[in-house]
Amino acid sequence: MPKRVQHAAVAMAAALLALTACQYEQGPAGRVVDRDKTYWPATKQWTYKLTVRKPDGTEATFKVKRSDYQSCPKQSTYPTCTEVR
């Protein structure tokens, strides 16, 4: 395989990996009981997490996008993030 083709293949694989790393799978449905955000100075990036209590009573913590973090206050129901009254 010529070097140019190899470099193109490596660049394509790196781009695909970068795109998939930016997306998170949706967490389980439940009531938001905790929110956490962490700043990583080495990479100058934030990590956003939600903790939900599932209908069976167990809790699950998972990474979310910034927009999901901002739209899901405590006591809202994930994934719709509507207020529970």
Backbone as CSV, one residue per row, in Angstrom:
resi,resn,N_x,N_y,N_z,CA_x,CA_y,CA_z,C_x,C_y,C_z
1,MET,0.848,-1.168,0.000,0.000,0.000,0.000,0.901,1.240,0.000
2,PRO,0.656,2.181,-0.912,1.474,3.386,-0.961,1.326,4.206,0.324
3,LYS,2.377,4.954,0.665,2.388,5.749,1.901,1.233,6.748,1.940
4,ARG,0.911,7.347,0.816,-0.163,8.339,0.773,-1.501,7.699,1.162
5,VAL,-1.754,6.506,0.688,-2.987,5.795,1.010,-2.997,5.409,2.487
6,GLN,-1.846,4.981,3.010,-1.749,4.622,4.423,-2.044,5.838,5.304
7,HIS,-1.463,6.971,4.965,-1.686,8.185,5.743,-3.158,8.606,5.699
8,ALA,-3.772,8.466,4.547,-5.181,8.819,4.410,-6.046,7.889,5.264
9,ALA,-5.713,6.608,5.269,-6.475,5.643,6.063,-6.329,5.930,7.560
10,VAL,-5.131,6.257,7.989,-4.899,6.575,9.402,-5.642,7.859,9.779
11,ALA,-5.595,8.859,8.916,-6.300,10.114,9.189,-7.807,9.887,9.267
12,MET,-8.347,9.069,8.388,-9.776,8.761,8.395,-10.164,8.030,9.680
13,ALA,-9.366,7.082,10.093,-9.645,6.343,11.326,-9.587,7.268,12.536
14,ALA,-8.621,8.178,12.577,-8.502,9.115,13.688,-9.699,10.055,13.732
15,ALA,-10.151,10.516,12.581,-11.312,11.406,12.529,-12.567,10.678,12.994
16,LEU,-12.742,9.448,12.586,-13.898,8.661,12.999,-13.882,8.415,14.500
17,LEU,-12.718,8.106,15.039,-12.581,7.893,16.479,-12.908,9.166,17.249
18,ALA,-12.448,10.302,16.773,-12.723,11.582,17.438,-14.216,11.887,17.438
19,LEU,-14.906,11.591,16.351,-16.349,11.841,16.281,-17.128,10.935,17.218
20,THR,-16.743,9.672,17.302,-17.475,8.758,18.175,-17.173,9.017,19.640
21,ALA,-16.018,9.557,19.951,-15.672,9.845,21.343,-16.470,11.016,21.889
22,CYS,-16.992,11.871,21.031,-17.734,13.049,21.467,-19.186,12.749,21.781
23,GLN,-19.656,11.556,21.465,-21.055,11.233,21.679,-21.176,10.181,22.774
24,TYR,-22.186,10.361,23.618,-22.405,9.438,24.718,-23.705,8.698,24.477
25,GLU,-23.737,7.457,24.937,-24.984,6.720,24.874,-25.936,7.297,25.913
26,GLN,-27.190,7.263,25.611,-28.187,7.778,26.536,-28.218,6.902,27.781
27,GLY,-28.277,7.527,28.935,-28.342,6.798,30.191,-29.734,6.254,30.441
28,PRO,-29.899,5.504,31.525,-31.213,4.937,31.838,-32.192,6.013,32.296
29,ALA,-33.456,5.746,32.077,-34.500,6.676,32.508,-34.606,6.670,34.025
30,GLY,-34.916,7.819,34.581,-35.087,7.917,36.025,-35.104,9.366,36.478
31,ARG,-35.175,9.564,37.787,-35.187,10.903,38.372,-33.759,11.338,38.662
32,VAL,-33.399,12.553,38.251,-32.048,13.072,38.471,-31.885,13.366,39.961
33,VAL,-30.904,12.688,40.588,-30.658,12.889,42.020,-29.339,13.611,42.282
34,ASP,-28.468,13.670,41.279,-27.198,14.377,41.455,-26.647,14.768,40.091
35,ARG,-25.884,15.854,40.090,-25.212,16.337,38.877,-23.771,16.641,39.253
36,ASP,-22.858,16.398,38.330,-21.454,16.657,38.607,-20.780,17.149,37.336
37,LYS,-19.917,18.148,37.490,-19.104,18.581,36.361,-17.672,18.719,36.869
38,THR,-16.733,18.269,36.042,-15.323,18.280,36.406,-14.536,18.956,35.296
39,TYR,-13.652,19.880,35.679,-12.780,20.543,34.703,-11.428,19.851,34.706
40,TRP,-10.926,19.502,33.538,-9.637,18.843,33.375,-8.665,19.859,32.779
41,PRO,-7.806,20.497,33.624,-6.928,21.555,33.131,-5.925,21.084,32.082
42,ALA,-5.507,19.847,32.134,-4.524,19.358,31.165,-5.081,19.380,29.745
43,THR,-6.369,19.087,29.612,-6.990,19.074,28.282,-7.909,20.271,28.053
44,LYS,-8.099,21.075,29.120,-8.969,22.249,29.062,-10.382,21.887,28.627
45,GLN,-10.897,20.791,29.209,-12.235,20.329,28.875,-13.017,20.010,30.137
46,TRP,-14.329,20.045,30.012,-15.231,19.696,31.096,-15.818,18.315,30.856
47,THR,-16.111,17.603,31.930,-16.851,16.351,31.878,-18.134,16.557,32.676
48,TYR,-19.255,16.218,32.084,-20.554,16.392,32.728,-21.170,15.028,33.006
49,LYS,-21.698,14.851,34.235,-22.309,13.578,34.618,-23.631,13.829,35.332
50,LEU,-24.549,12.904,35.128,-25.814,12.892,35.856,-25.917,11.572,36.607
51,THR,-26.549,11.616,37.764,-26.880,10.398,38.501,-28.398,10.351,38.589
52,VAL,-28.974,9.234,38.154,-30.424,9.075,38.203,-30.789,7.892,39.094
53,ARG,-31.963,7.990,39.714,-32.517,6.858,40.451,-33.533,6.212,39.523
54,LYS,-33.252,4.964,39.170,-34.119,4.231,38.248,-35.386,3.768,38.970
55,PRO,-36.406,3.376,38.218,-37.663,2.934,38.836,-37.494,1.777,39.831
56,ASP,-36.458,0.951,39.641,-36.251,-0.166,40.578,-35.518,0.264,41.849
57,GLY,-35.173,1.568,41.954,-34.536,2.087,43.162,-33.020,2.172,43.112
58,THR,-32.396,1.574,42.112,-30.944,1.645,41.991,-30.543,2.953,41.330
59,GLU,-29.289,3.350,41.539,-28.794,4.593,40.943,-27.774,4.280,39.857
60,ALA,-27.726,5.143,38.860,-26.770,5.004,37.764,-26.174,6.374,37.468
61,THR,-24.846,6.415,37.315,-24.139,7.639,36.960,-23.562,7.467,35.566
62,PHE,-23.709,8.480,34.728,-23.253,8.388,33.349,-22.909,9.766,32.820
63,LYS,-22.053,9.787,31.794,-21.641,11.037,31.155,-22.725,11.522,30.212
64,VAL,-22.868,12.846,30.140,-23.834,13.456,29.227,-23.186,14.655,28.531
65,LYS,-23.839,15.115,27.486,-23.392,16.330,26.811,-23.704,17.533,27.697
66,ARG,-23.028,18.631,27.452,-23.231,19.853,28.222,-24.689,20.316,28.154
67,SER,-25.290,20.226,26.977,-26.677,20.676,26.824,-27.629,19.837,27.681
68,ASP,-27.390,18.527,27.773,-28.217,17.675,28.629,-28.007,18.035,30.092
69,TYR,-26.756,18.282,30.473,-26.440,18.654,31.856,-27.172,19.944,32.231
70,GLN,-27.141,20.913,31.331,-27.757,22.207,31.612,-29.283,22.135,31.658
71,SER,-29.877,21.218,30.914,-31.341,21.166,30.858,-31.950,20.175,31.849
72,CYS,-31.120,19.513,32.658,-31.625,18.510,33.592,-31.312,18.885,35.039
73,PRO,-32.160,19.697,35.672,-31.923,20.014,37.086,-32.239,18.804,37.965
74,LYS,-31.802,18.866,39.207,-32.142,17.797,40.156,-33.657,17.698,40.267
75,GLN,-34.119,16.493,40.487,-35.539,16.141,40.625,-36.299,16.146,39.303
76,SER,-35.615,16.375,38.166,-36.294,16.245,36.879,-36.205,14.786,36.449
77,THR,-36.999,14.430,35.453,-36.975,13.051,34.966,-36.156,12.979,33.691
78,TYR,-35.130,12.150,33.703,-34.262,11.959,32.546,-34.851,10.840,31.714
79,PRO,-34.884,10.883,30.403,-34.174,11.757,29.490,-34.959,12.981,29.047
80,THR,-36.237,13.093,29.381,-36.989,14.260,28.914,-36.654,15.500,29.715
81,CYS,-36.160,15.325,30.960,-35.755,16.404,31.849,-36.884,17.383,32.144
82,THR,-38.067,16.822,32.366,-39.196,17.650,32.768,-39.262,17.690,34.287
83,GLU,-39.746,18.783,34.810,-39.858,18.950,36.257,-40.933,18.009,36.811
84,VAL,-40.636,17.405,37.927,-41.616,16.557,38.615,-42.282,17.413,39.682
85,ARG,-43.579,17.422,39.701,-44.314,18.236,40.679,-44.915,17.372,41.746
